[in-house]
Amino acid sequence: MKREFSAGGLVYKRIGDKVVWLIRRPAVNPEFKGNLGWSFPKGWIDDEEGGKEPGKRARGEVRASGAEMEESALREVREEGGAEAKIVGKLPTIRFFFTNQTGEKVMKFITYYVMGYVGEAAEGVGWETAEVKWAEEEEALKLLAFKSEREMLLGAKALVQ
């Protein structure tokens, strides 16, 4: 069975007395048959072939260090969310199974970090994202496509200062 390792971020900012969370909706890609619902920015730890295949760390052939995991999460937030952020805490790694486009079963691990918003990324939102949105908890819980991400959001609240 294949394995994939990814990292991502739950980015928050305060607007007055409210906390809002950065969520994104992926751009339509004819090669991608996955869920196109709202999610947090995340992606492979590293990649090959111009982003079309997971790299050695993302495949689990080489263990990623803690610093590499954090760098990957910050990169994905920048690329998919168009935001610069600072890590304030780590959430538990989630694990699930899925079948990829070639019919292979994959065990996926995603490590999420809670991040405070610093500012907009100079390069803006990347091509993989159709739309970004800042949502309060209640709205984010309704929009997020995956139960695991809704659970991560509830866990992230404890790390928000």
NORZI-V261055 format. One line per field, one symbol per residue. phi: phi as a letter, one per 30 degrees, with the letter a starting at -180 (. if undefined). Layout:
phi=???
This chain:
phi=.dbbbbbabccbbcbicccbcdbbcdddbedccddcddaddaaedabbhijdbddddddidbdddedddddddddddddccibcbbdcaccddcbacacddciddbccbbccbdbddclddediddddcdacacbdeedddddedcedddddddddedcdc
